[in-house]
């Protein structure tokens, strides 16, 4: 791994589970491996590889939150989904 910006990665994976992060890392490694096999040049996993995978994946926990928590009662008495409460789309 080379030049991985851990604070940026953490900020961009806020609702990712441990398994989601593991999948993200494995997918980035697979992309680099494909590039190595095509070019014959050994390469490290770079932040750009991780960012490319981040464009394609979403946290699995969001669906779980939708199913398990439904909606919360706001202070005004209206229903607000937990995702709105968390300011997540």
Order of alpha helices (4+ residues) and beta strands (2+ residues): alpha-alpha-alpha-alpha-beta-beta-alpha
